[in-house]
Amino acid sequence: MSVLKVTQIGNSYGVILPKEMLARLKVEKGDTLFVSEAANGGYNLSPYDPALEEQLKLGREFMREYRDTFHQLAK
């Protein structure tokens, strides 16, 4: 477990992420992180956009539903 301290950065507030955490998230300076609420009342921090994940899921379902059609079109 890591403890992060809220600090003032200019006119805003922020936290500094340790190098180890950045490495595990596979992010670098300038990358975007997404925060989503967790079921347990906490928050999840991720480099992956949850909205994009939902779109990919819908696309996979569509492709699975029309699998035979796509197979015929590929011929």
Secondary structure, DSSP 8 states (H G I E B T S, - for coil): -----EEEETTEEEE---HHHHHHHT--TT---EEEE-TTS-EEEESS-HHHHHHHHHHHHHHHHTHHHHHHHH-
